[in-house]
Amino acid sequence: MLILNDVLFWAGAVLSVISAYRMCLSERKQGHEAGELHISPRAFRILLALAVLTAVAVRIYRFGLVPGGFNQDGAMAAVDGKALAEYGTDRFGMRLPVHLTAWGYGQMSALLSYLMAPFIGLFGLSACTARLPLLLVSLAGLACLYGFVRDAFGKNAALIVLWFAAINPWHILQSRWALDCNLYSHFFMAGVFLLNRAFLGGKRRYLLASMAAFGLCMYCYGVSIYTMPVFLLASCIYLLASGKVSPADVLLSAAVYLLVAWPFIAVMAINFFRWDTVETPLFTLPFFPDSVRAGDILFFSPDILSQLGENIRALLRVTVLQGKDLPWNDVQDFGTMYLFSAPFAALGLFGLWRRLRGETGAAILGIFLGTGIWCGIATNTVNVNRLNIIYYPIMILTGYGIYEVVRSIRLPQLKLGMATAYAGAFLLFVNMYFTGYAEEMEGHFRRDFGEAVSSLKGSGAEKFYITVGTGQHTALTEILTLFWCDVDAAYFQGKSVPEGGLPYRERYIYHEIYDIAVDFAEDAVYVIVAEELPLFDGDRYAFRQFGRYYVVTRKGDGGGS
């Protein structure tokens, strides 16, 4: 695969250079761009429908099953979403929090949990209901991507960009599991689409709608506090300078944005100045005394210059070089955009530069890209999910670069070769994603642990002893147990106890089994790892294996070997 990537990279580089030269030559000789790509209306409709079908199919196939298991952050968002659906609180009992407590030392954006709540309330807590909001928002992001490129660069460019996004590794991966921060990129893309639409045909109502979308971005990811204002300020300066908006438009837009975003901004102020939690009639503005999130920001680093260098290297690694990231963020040898796409992205950037003067859509895209770069510089040692807002601009630039090559290179064999290269890479990616990568992710998302603790839901045992002797943090083990066992929030908080049962803290015990005196007389079920098997007498206990985990019950209590 690496050899193929190298070959395709250099082929793409050559095509990009040739295409750039032809565009420049065309401009000098004819005073306009290279000829437009000609697609008949019927062919266009067919290709558009196939792109949409491909995008949807690859994102819903085996949805909820791949990736197997569940990520702990997604599980936490889902547990809070269940509590919001049933009680209007998070799992700790905080009423309608603007920001979630999460791990305590590190908080979590709340919007994903609020989006999960209706699905969990209607259909129950499961991997599907917890992941469904991000899938739907991701598909909506693709629609906004297409709409923006169509408005800014034409429908043929939009078609090619949509095809590239439909088969894009980053977009596919993030749409199939639940991570709160990944919402940020899609709401940002929606805001950009609406903002650009506002200047087409005088439809200024879209301007206010874009401000609402940008306001919702603040509830998607904490980095929005120092990235969204940069985008809005830069856009405001450009639009005022170009005469696209009036001061009255700016004031009204700011009012709409702040109307939506002020509770989140207030939470950030409360935690920066260490004020007390504020409870309003509508929601709670919490203070998190144990927060360590400020350490993720460049300006709070002990050595800012050294950290700046690390941040720039990390930014280049996860964008230009598409270096290997966390397992759930990319697939080995494919990167976020396919490794051989870099030349097309460079050509798209060149094309964007040529269109900046006088074209609102190009300018907004440039500011969008610049905001992503700023995020990479200001956020310490970014990885893919921390830098997620940059990938929509990169997808647009890459797809636009491919479009420039297709419309400026007249040899049909080269166009067919490009299509074949991307189709082949996509098929290889899909095969890897649903086979080897799926197996790898089952380990990272602890599928076997989920299956083991899920079996406890039908147990009438008085106590559950759940091992933390696997190198995992107790809080991580607990949140996954809350998710897979569908534990009631009021029971978790100690506000309700089943008749004849024990309170949550006495029934669910998270500990290294080695430190527990195993008592056969105790009505207990154990979830253990293989290393802890010698603690149990095989003549008296039954064992059910789930991968590297075992559920241990007393013989005669319904267990099986």
BELPE-V395555 format. One record per helix or strand. SS is the DSSP state (H for helix, E for strand). FROM is the first residue (numbers start at 1). LEN is the number of residues. If there is no record, write none. Layout:
{{SS;FROM;LEN} {SS;FROM;LEN}}
This chain:
{{H;2;29} {H;41;20} {H;72;16} {E;89;1} {E;95;1} {E;97;1} {E;99;2} {E;108;2} {H;111;13} {H;127;27} {H;155;12} {H;169;7} {H;180;18} {H;205;13} {H;224;18} {H;247;27} {E;278;2} {E;284;2} {H;293;4} {E;297;1} {H;298;3} {H;304;15} {E;331;1} {E;335;1} {H;339;17} {H;360;19} {E;379;1} {H;390;19} {H;412;22} {H;436;9} {H;447;12} {E;463;5} {H;474;11} {H;489;5} {H;504;4} {E;508;4} {H;513;3} {E;524;6} {H;530;6} {E;541;6} {E;549;6}}
